[in-house]
Amino acid sequence: MYQEKDKELKVNWKRVATTSLFGFGFVGPVGHYWYEVLDRCIRFRLRLRPYSFRFVATKVAVDGFIFGPLDLLVFFTYMGFSAGKSVPQIKEDVKRDFVPALILEGGLWPIVQVANFRYIPVRYQLLYVNMFCLLDSCFLSWIEQQEDAPWKQWLNSLIHSKEKKDED
């Protein structure tokens, strides 16, 4: 009979502090201005009626295509530097982790943001999102710790196989 040893859950307090600093130093300040500017641009430049389907869908799309990838790139880069990695190591980590994280988060964040942009006033949108950022930081840390897991290699191979087909 196979017996698995009980593993004690240990909190890595250095990692908790590092990811918390990322939230305080990047997500908080940048997110504050991002939601205000995003709302103004879509409301006044595109002249979409607030909380309409097109207004919400446009905000979700712009957020997903601009802020989402930027946040992931900054997160993985910051985590690499905070772990004392070199620039070439960080580039390899970003290359390994970015696409799987973007694909997985691309299925989750739009749902969070639809509710955010439809029901939450702009001044509270960052607070709403920060509740999910706590979970997201855990998720991104988990992705980063998976290193070259088979599922990440598979997701990356989908992108690379498409690139090879385009070259042929």
Residue frames as a rotation matrix with the C-alpha (Angstrom) as fourth column:
MET 1
0.584 0.812 0.000 0.00
0.812 -0.584 0.000 0.00
0.000 0.000 -1.000 0.00
TYR 2
-0.277 -0.656 0.702 1.31
0.648 -0.667 -0.368 3.43
0.710 0.352 0.610 -0.95
GLN 3
0.489 0.388 -0.781 1.55
0.846 -0.429 0.317 5.89
-0.212 -0.815 -0.538 1.89
GLU 4
0.204 -0.360 0.910 2.14
0.437 -0.799 -0.414 9.55
0.876 0.482 -0.006 1.27
LYS 5
-0.513 -0.449 -0.731 4.00
0.855 -0.198 -0.479 11.42
0.070 -0.871 0.486 3.93
ASP 6
0.658 0.729 -0.190 2.08
0.750 -0.658 0.069 14.24
-0.075 -0.188 -0.979 5.46
LYS 7
-0.406 -0.760 0.507 3.61
0.763 -0.588 -0.270 17.48
0.503 0.277 0.819 4.35
GLU 8
-0.001 0.337 -0.942 3.36
0.807 -0.555 -0.200 20.39
-0.590 -0.760 -0.271 6.66
LEU 9
0.568 0.268 0.778 2.18
0.704 -0.648 -0.291 23.57
0.426 0.713 -0.557 5.00
LYS 10
-0.119 -0.673 -0.730 4.87
0.815 -0.486 0.316 26.19
-0.567 -0.558 0.606 5.38
VAL 11
0.901 0.430 0.052 4.33
0.400 -0.781 -0.480 29.79
-0.166 0.453 -0.876 4.45
ASN 12
-0.154 -0.934 0.323 7.19
0.980 -0.185 -0.069 31.43
0.124 0.306 0.944 2.59
TRP 13
0.501 0.429 -0.752 7.01
0.651 -0.759 0.001 34.84
-0.570 -0.490 -0.660 4.28
LYS 14
-0.505 -0.722 -0.473 9.70
0.112 -0.598 0.794 36.32
-0.856 0.348 0.382 2.04
ARG 15
-0.848 0.244 0.471 7.60
0.513 0.154 0.844 35.47
0.133 0.958 -0.255 -1.00
VAL 16
0.212 0.951 -0.225 4.47
0.977 -0.207 0.047 36.85
-0.001 -0.230 -0.973 0.67
ALA 17
0.216 -0.217 -0.952 6.33
0.340 -0.897 0.282 40.12
-0.915 -0.384 -0.120 1.33
THR 18
-0.808 -0.589 -0.011 7.70
0.158 -0.235 0.959 40.21
-0.567 0.773 0.283 -2.22
THR 19
-0.564 0.665 0.489 4.30
0.745 0.156 0.648 39.73
0.355 0.730 -0.584 -3.85
SER 20
0.388 0.681 -0.620 2.72
0.869 -0.494 0.001 42.20
-0.306 -0.540 -0.784 -1.42
LEU 21
-0.227 -0.566 -0.793 5.29
0.172 -0.825 0.539 44.81
-0.958 -0.014 0.285 -2.42
PHE 22
-0.907 -0.024 0.421 4.39
0.420 0.036 0.907 44.17
-0.038 0.999 -0.023 -6.05
GLY 23
0.004 0.995 0.095 0.77
0.960 -0.031 0.278 44.91
0.280 0.090 -0.956 -5.24
PHE 24
0.495 0.160 -0.854 1.58
0.608 -0.766 0.209 48.05
-0.621 -0.622 -0.477 -3.26
GLY 25
-0.270 -0.780 -0.565 4.24
0.086 -0.604 0.793 49.30
-0.959 0.165 0.230 -5.64
PHE 26
-0.992 -0.123 -0.023 2.76
-0.018 -0.042 0.999 48.45
-0.124 0.992 0.039 -9.03
VAL 27
-0.537 0.838 0.099 -0.82
0.747 0.418 0.517 47.20
0.392 0.352 -0.850 -9.04
GLY 28
0.066 0.591 -0.804 -2.09
0.869 -0.430 -0.244 49.81
-0.490 -0.683 -0.543 -6.57
PRO 29
-0.255 -0.200 -0.946 -0.66
-0.024 -0.977 0.213 52.98
-0.967 0.077 0.244 -8.11
VAL 30
-0.970 -0.141 -0.198 -0.86
-0.197 -0.025 0.980 51.88
-0.143 0.990 -0.003 -11.75
GLY 31
-0.603 0.798 0.023 -4.30
0.774 0.577 0.262 50.31
0.195 0.176 -0.965 -11.31
HIS 32
-0.122 0.541 -0.832 -5.65
0.584 -0.639 -0.501 53.48
-0.802 -0.547 -0.238 -9.69
TYR 33
-0.364 -0.086 -0.927 -4.83
-0.481 -0.836 0.266 55.57
-0.798 0.542 0.263 -12.75
TRP 34
-0.999 -0.037 0.034 -5.55
0.006 0.575 0.818 52.78
-0.050 0.817 -0.574 -15.22
TYR 35
-0.417 0.908 0.038 -9.22
0.892 0.417 -0.176 52.44
-0.176 -0.040 -0.984 -14.24
GLU 36
0.128 0.442 -0.888 -9.79
0.259 -0.879 -0.400 56.18
-0.957 -0.179 -0.227 -14.25
VAL 37
-0.529 -0.410 -0.744 -8.11
-0.571 -0.476 0.668 56.74
-0.628 0.778 0.018 -17.63
LEU 38
-0.955 0.209 0.213 -9.77
0.294 0.777 0.557 53.67
-0.049 0.594 -0.803 -19.14
ASP 39
-0.125 0.975 -0.182 -13.19
0.847 0.009 -0.531 54.90
-0.516 -0.221 -0.827 -18.05
ARG 40
0.097 0.128 -0.987 -12.62
-0.114 -0.984 -0.138 58.44
-0.989 0.126 -0.081 -19.34
CYS 41
-0.790 -0.479 -0.384 -11.26
-0.425 -0.025 0.905 57.30
-0.443 0.878 -0.184 -22.69
ILE 42
-0.846 0.488 0.215 -14.11
0.530 0.726 0.438 54.92
0.058 0.484 -0.873 -23.39
ARG 43
0.000 0.891 -0.454 -16.77
0.812 -0.265 -0.520 57.24
-0.583 -0.369 -0.724 -22.04
PHE 44
0.391 0.164 -0.906 -15.63
-0.031 -0.981 -0.191 60.49
-0.920 0.103 -0.379 -23.65
ARG 45
-0.530 -0.643 -0.553 -13.42
-0.591 -0.188 0.784 59.59
-0.608 0.743 -0.280 -26.61
LEU 46
-0.977 0.201 0.071 -15.44
0.199 0.744 0.638 56.65
0.075 0.637 -0.767 -27.86
ARG 47
-0.646 0.747 0.157 -18.65
-0.757 -0.654 -0.009 58.22
0.096 -0.125 0.988 -26.54
LEU 48
-0.505 0.469 -0.725 -20.10
0.178 0.878 0.444 54.98
0.845 0.095 -0.527 -25.32
ARG 49
0.314 0.734 0.603 -22.96
-0.577 -0.357 0.735 55.05
0.754 -0.578 0.311 -22.85
PRO 50
-0.599 -0.605 0.525 -21.73
-0.770 0.254 -0.585 54.00
0.221 -0.755 -0.618 -19.38
TYR 51
-0.518 0.243 0.820 -22.63
-0.471 0.719 -0.511 50.48
-0.714 -0.651 -0.258 -18.30
SER 52
0.550 0.651 -0.524 -24.02
-0.803 0.239 -0.546 49.56
-0.230 0.721 0.654 -21.74
PHE 53
0.852 -0.205 0.481 -23.02
0.235 0.972 -0.002 46.26
-0.467 0.115 0.877 -23.30
ARG 54
0.681 -0.609 0.406 -20.57
0.438 -0.104 -0.893 47.92
0.586 0.786 0.196 -25.73
PHE 55
0.503 -0.468 0.727 -19.08
-0.674 -0.739 -0.009 50.07
0.541 -0.486 -0.687 -22.94
VAL 56
0.590 -0.228 0.775 -18.42
-0.591 0.532 0.606 47.07
-0.550 -0.815 0.179 -20.69
ALA 57
0.845 -0.249 0.474 -17.22
0.441 0.825 -0.352 44.84
-0.304 0.507 0.807 -23.53
THR 58
0.655 -0.624 0.426 -14.80
0.077 -0.506 -0.859 47.52
0.752 0.595 -0.283 -24.76
LYS 59
0.432 -0.492 0.756 -13.38
-0.879 -0.416 0.231 48.06
0.201 -0.764 -0.613 -21.27
VAL 60
0.692 -0.148 0.706 -12.94
-0.225 0.886 0.406 44.30
-0.686 -0.440 0.580 -20.76
ALA 61
0.841 -0.368 0.396 -11.21
0.532 0.436 -0.726 43.94
0.095 0.821 0.563 -24.15
VAL 62
0.530 -0.665 0.526 -8.87
-0.259 -0.718 -0.647 46.91
0.808 0.206 -0.553 -23.66
ASP 63
0.482 -0.318 0.817 -8.06
-0.863 -0.010 0.505 45.82
-0.152 -0.948 -0.279 -20.11
GLY 64
0.769 -0.105 0.631 -7.37
0.017 0.989 0.145 42.26
-0.640 -0.101 0.762 -21.25
PHE 65
0.753 -0.462 0.469 -5.19
0.615 0.239 -0.752 43.22
0.235 0.854 0.464 -24.21
ILE 66
0.324 -0.657 0.681 -3.21
-0.161 -0.747 -0.645 46.05
0.932 0.099 -0.348 -22.59
PHE 67
0.238 -0.236 0.942 -3.15
-0.936 -0.316 0.157 45.85
0.261 -0.919 -0.296 -18.79
GLY 68
0.924 0.190 0.332 -3.27
-0.294 0.908 0.298 42.04
-0.245 -0.372 0.895 -18.49
PRO 69
0.706 -0.708 0.023 -0.12
0.553 0.530 -0.644 41.31
0.443 0.467 0.765 -20.52
LEU 70
0.129 -0.662 0.738 1.69
-0.291 -0.737 -0.610 44.32
0.948 -0.136 -0.288 -19.03
ASP 71
0.522 0.149 0.840 0.88
-0.849 -0.002 0.528 43.16
0.080 -0.989 0.126 -15.49
LEU 72
0.976 -0.153 0.156 2.15
0.135 0.983 0.123 39.63
-0.172 -0.099 0.980 -16.22
LEU 73
0.476 -0.845 0.245 5.36
0.430 -0.020 -0.903 40.89
0.767 0.535 0.354 -17.80
VAL 74
0.063 -0.426 0.902 6.09
-0.618 -0.726 -0.300 43.23
0.783 -0.539 -0.310 -14.90
PHE 75
0.755 0.284 0.591 5.16
-0.652 0.425 0.628 40.56
-0.073 -0.860 0.506 -12.32
PHE 76
0.916 -0.400 0.037 7.45
0.401 0.910 -0.101 37.86
0.006 0.107 0.994 -13.70
THR 77
0.242 -0.852 0.464 10.28
0.267 -0.401 -0.876 40.34
0.933 0.336 0.131 -14.25
TYR 78
0.223 -0.080 0.972 9.93
-0.778 -0.615 0.128 41.78
0.587 -0.785 -0.199 -10.75
MET 79
0.907 0.161 0.389 9.78
-0.378 0.718 0.584 38.33
-0.185 -0.677 0.712 -9.16
GLY 80
0.717 -0.698 -0.004 12.93
0.557 0.575 -0.600 37.32
0.421 0.427 0.800 -11.05
PHE 81
0.002 -0.730 0.683 14.88
-0.088 -0.681 -0.727 40.37
0.996 -0.059 -0.066 -9.92
SER 82
0.391 0.204 0.898 13.63
-0.862 -0.262 0.435 39.98
0.324 -0.943 0.073 -6.36
ALA 83
0.980 -0.066 0.187 14.91
-0.004 0.936 0.351 36.39
-0.198 -0.345 0.918 -6.37
GLY 84
0.280 -0.947 -0.157 18.35
-0.419 -0.267 0.868 37.61
-0.864 -0.177 -0.472 -7.47
LYS 85
0.413 -0.087 0.906 18.17
0.670 0.704 -0.238 36.16
-0.617 0.705 0.349 -10.98
SER 86
-0.665 -0.687 -0.294 20.16
0.208 -0.549 0.810 37.53
-0.717 0.477 0.508 -13.89
VAL 87
-0.156 0.600 -0.785 18.56
-0.765 -0.576 -0.288 39.23
-0.625 0.555 0.548 -16.90
PRO 88
-0.589 -0.050 -0.807 19.08
-0.686 0.559 0.466 36.15
0.428 0.828 -0.363 -19.14
GLN 89
-0.943 0.282 -0.178 17.49
0.333 0.814 -0.476 33.92
0.010 -0.508 -0.862 -16.47
ILE 90
-0.434 0.818 -0.377 14.54
-0.068 -0.447 -0.892 36.30
-0.898 -0.362 0.250 -16.16
LYS 91
-0.320 0.283 -0.904 14.08
-0.933 -0.262 0.248 36.34
-0.166 0.923 0.348 -19.95
GLU 92
-0.818 -0.015 -0.576 13.95
-0.203 0.943 0.263 32.53
0.539 0.332 -0.774 -19.95
ASP 93
-0.814 0.547 -0.195 11.48
0.420 0.323 -0.848 32.50
-0.401 -0.772 -0.493 -17.05
VAL 94
-0.286 0.721 -0.632 9.25
-0.504 -0.674 -0.540 35.05
-0.815 0.164 0.556 -18.79
LYS 95
-0.498 0.037 -0.866 9.46
-0.834 0.254 0.490 33.07
0.238 0.966 -0.096 -22.02
ARG 96
-0.899 0.089 -0.428 8.47
0.151 0.982 -0.112 29.92
0.411 -0.165 -0.897 -20.10
ASP 97
-0.697 0.576 -0.427 5.73
0.596 0.134 -0.792 31.42
-0.399 -0.807 -0.437 -17.87
PHE 98
-0.792 0.349 -0.501 4.14
-0.372 -0.926 -0.058 34.29
-0.485 0.140 0.863 -19.82
VAL 99
-0.630 0.558 -0.541 2.06
-0.566 0.147 0.811 32.40
0.532 0.817 0.223 -22.39
PRO 100
-0.539 0.479 -0.693 0.62
0.567 0.815 0.123 29.79
0.623 -0.327 -0.710 -19.99
ALA 101
-0.670 0.276 -0.689 -0.28
0.552 -0.434 -0.712 32.51
-0.496 -0.857 0.139 -17.50
LEU 102
-0.796 0.361 -0.486 -1.82
-0.527 -0.808 0.262 34.70
-0.299 0.465 0.833 -20.20
ILE 103
-0.619 0.576 -0.534 -3.93
-0.202 0.540 0.817 31.82
0.759 0.614 -0.218 -21.52
LEU 104
-0.470 0.431 -0.770 -5.15
0.796 0.584 -0.159 30.73
0.382 -0.688 -0.618 -18.09
GLU 105
-0.653 0.204 -0.730 -5.78
0.403 -0.722 -0.562 34.24
-0.641 -0.661 0.389 -16.85
GLY 106
-0.908 0.301 -0.290 -7.47
-0.414 -0.554 0.722 35.15
0.057 0.776 0.628 -20.12
GLY 107
-0.449 0.775 -0.444 -10.23
0.274 0.593 0.757 32.75
0.850 0.219 -0.479 -19.16
LEU 108
-0.173 0.338 -0.925 -10.70
0.979 0.159 -0.125 34.11
0.105 -0.927 -0.359 -15.65
TRP 109
-0.754 -0.242 -0.610 -10.12
0.438 -0.878 -0.193 37.86
-0.489 -0.413 0.768 -15.58
PRO 110
-0.850 0.485 0.205 -12.73
-0.095 -0.523 0.847 38.80
0.518 0.700 0.491 -18.20
ILE 111
-0.004 0.875 -0.485 -15.43
0.640 0.375 0.671 37.32
0.769 -0.308 -0.561 -15.94
VAL 112
-0.161 -0.151 -0.975 -14.17
0.934 -0.343 -0.101 39.35
-0.319 -0.927 0.196 -12.97
GLN 113
-0.905 -0.321 -0.280 -13.93
0.233 -0.923 0.307 42.48
-0.356 0.212 0.910 -15.10
VAL 114
-0.530 0.803 0.273 -17.42
0.322 -0.107 0.941 42.19
0.785 0.586 -0.202 -16.60
ALA 115
0.353 0.653 -0.670 -18.88
0.879 0.014 0.477 42.39
0.321 -0.757 -0.569 -13.10
ASN 116
-0.317 -0.587 -0.745 -16.41
0.787 -0.601 0.139 45.13
-0.529 -0.542 0.653 -12.19
PHE 117
-0.984 -0.176 0.019 -17.12
0.151 -0.781 0.606 47.38
-0.092 0.600 0.795 -15.17
ARG 118
-0.423 0.898 0.122 -20.87
0.332 0.028 0.943 46.76
0.843 0.439 -0.310 -15.14
TYR 119
0.495 0.777 -0.388 -21.73
0.557 0.058 0.828 47.08
0.667 -0.626 -0.404 -11.45
ILE 120
0.219 -0.502 -0.837 -18.88
0.924 -0.168 0.342 48.77
-0.312 -0.849 0.427 -9.56
PRO 121
0.993 0.074 -0.094 -18.39
0.050 -0.969 -0.241 52.57
-0.109 0.235 -0.966 -9.60
VAL 122
0.571 -0.816 0.084 -14.99
0.120 -0.019 -0.993 53.59
0.812 0.577 0.087 -11.01
ARG 123
0.133 -0.579 0.805 -13.68
-0.802 -0.540 -0.256 54.85
0.583 -0.611 -0.536 -7.67
TYR 124
0.320 0.033 0.947 -14.18
-0.777 0.581 0.243 51.36
-0.542 -0.813 0.211 -6.15
GLN 125
0.872 0.078 -0.484 -13.06
-0.410 0.658 -0.632 49.26
0.269 0.749 0.606 -9.13
LEU 126
-0.102 -0.979 -0.177 -9.48
-0.535 0.204 -0.820 48.89
0.838 0.011 -0.545 -7.92
LEU 127
-0.407 0.023 0.913 -10.69
-0.891 0.209 -0.402 47.80
-0.201 -0.978 -0.064 -4.47
TYR 128
0.677 0.714 0.180 -12.94
-0.616 0.683 -0.392 45.17
-0.403 0.155 0.902 -6.06
VAL 129
0.698 -0.463 -0.546 -10.11
-0.327 0.473 -0.818 43.94
0.637 0.750 0.179 -8.30
ASN 130
-0.259 -0.874 0.411 -7.64
-0.813 -0.032 -0.581 43.84
0.521 -0.484 -0.703 -5.40
MET 131
0.259 0.405 0.877 -9.76
-0.795 0.605 -0.045 41.18
-0.549 -0.685 0.479 -3.71
PHE 132
0.989 0.116 0.095 -9.14
-0.034 0.791 -0.610 38.98
-0.146 0.600 0.786 -6.75
CYS 133
0.455 -0.889 -0.050 -5.51
-0.557 -0.241 -0.795 40.10
0.695 0.389 -0.605 -6.99
LEU 134
0.039 -0.400 0.915 -4.83
-0.944 0.285 0.165 38.29
-0.327 -0.871 -0.367 -3.72
LEU 135
0.603 0.254 0.756 -5.90
-0.072 0.961 -0.265 35.04
-0.794 0.105 0.598 -5.35
ASP 136
0.974 -0.221 -0.039 -4.16
-0.044 -0.020 -0.999 35.98
0.220 0.975 -0.030 -8.58
SER 137
0.251 -0.930 0.267 -0.84
-0.931 -0.308 -0.198 36.54
0.266 -0.199 -0.943 -6.79
CYS 138
0.069 -0.161 0.985 -1.09
-0.560 0.810 0.171 33.05
-0.825 -0.563 -0.035 -5.33
PHE 139
0.830 0.338 0.445 -1.92
0.159 0.620 -0.768 31.66
-0.535 0.708 0.460 -8.76
LEU 140
0.819 -0.564 -0.104 0.96
-0.365 -0.374 -0.852 33.49
0.442 0.736 -0.512 -10.50
SER 141
0.035 -0.813 0.582 3.38
-0.987 0.062 0.146 32.39
-0.155 -0.579 -0.800 -7.79
TRP 142
0.330 0.167 0.929 2.21
-0.195 0.975 -0.106 28.82
-0.924 -0.146 0.354 -8.30
ILE 143
0.995 0.032 0.099 2.73
0.092 0.173 -0.981 29.13
-0.048 0.984 0.169 -12.08
GLU 144
0.493 -0.868 0.056 6.21
-0.767 -0.465 -0.443 30.52
0.411 0.175 -0.895 -11.52
GLN 145
-0.067 -0.519 0.852 7.09
-0.869 0.450 0.206 27.68
-0.490 -0.727 -0.481 -9.14
GLN 146
0.761 0.430 0.486 5.98
-0.152 0.846 -0.511 25.05
-0.631 0.315 0.709 -11.66
GLU 147
-0.240 -0.941 -0.240 9.11
-0.412 -0.126 0.903 25.79
-0.879 0.316 -0.357 -13.72
ASP 148
-0.668 -0.088 -0.739 9.09
-0.742 0.150 0.653 23.42
0.053 0.985 -0.165 -16.73
ALA 149
-0.333 0.635 0.697 5.93
-0.259 0.649 -0.715 21.50
-0.907 -0.419 -0.051 -15.85
PRO 150
-0.758 0.015 0.652 4.56
0.536 0.583 0.610 19.38
-0.371 0.812 -0.451 -18.72
TRP 151
0.295 0.948 0.121 1.33
0.882 -0.222 -0.415 21.38
-0.367 0.229 -0.902 -18.96
LYS 152
0.470 -0.204 -0.859 3.35
-0.146 -0.977 0.152 24.60
-0.871 0.054 -0.489 -19.45
GLN 153
-0.669 -0.742 0.042 5.48
-0.141 0.182 0.973 22.96
-0.730 0.645 -0.227 -22.12
TRP 154
-0.404 0.615 0.677 2.30
0.859 0.510 0.050 21.85
-0.315 0.602 -0.734 -23.88
LEU 155
0.639 0.674 -0.371 0.75
0.529 -0.735 -0.425 25.34
-0.559 0.075 -0.826 -23.83
ASN 156
0.128 -0.682 -0.720 3.97
-0.422 -0.694 0.583 26.88
-0.898 0.229 -0.377 -25.08
SER 157
-0.732 -0.414 0.540 4.24
0.238 0.588 0.773 24.24
-0.638 0.695 -0.332 -27.82
LEU 158
0.237 0.890 0.390 0.84
0.845 0.010 -0.535 25.32
-0.480 0.456 -0.749 -29.15
ILE 159
0.760 -0.008 -0.650 2.18
-0.131 -0.981 -0.142 28.81
-0.637 0.193 -0.747 -29.75
HIS 160
-0.205 -0.955 -0.213 5.52
-0.543 -0.070 0.837 27.65
-0.814 0.288 -0.504 -31.14
SER 161
-0.488 0.075 0.869 3.93
0.568 0.784 0.251 25.07
-0.663 0.616 -0.425 -33.49
LYS 162
0.659 0.748 0.082 1.70
0.598 -0.454 -0.661 27.81
-0.457 0.484 -0.746 -34.91
GLU 163
0.498 -0.569 -0.654 4.75
-0.497 -0.805 0.323 30.02
-0.711 0.164 -0.684 -35.46
LYS 164
-0.552 -0.735 0.395 6.53
-0.128 0.542 0.830 27.18
-0.824 0.408 -0.394 -37.29
LYS 165
-0.022 0.635 0.772 3.49
0.843 0.427 -0.327 26.63
-0.537 0.644 -0.545 -39.55
ASP 166
0.840 0.351 -0.414 3.43
0.156 -0.887 -0.435 30.35
-0.519 0.301 -0.800 -40.38
GLU 167
0.045 -0.924 -0.380 7.12
-0.557 -0.339 0.758 30.20
-0.829 0.177 -0.530 -41.37
ASP 168
-0.519 -0.240 0.820 6.54
0.349 0.816 0.460 27.29
-0.780 0.526 -0.340 -43.80
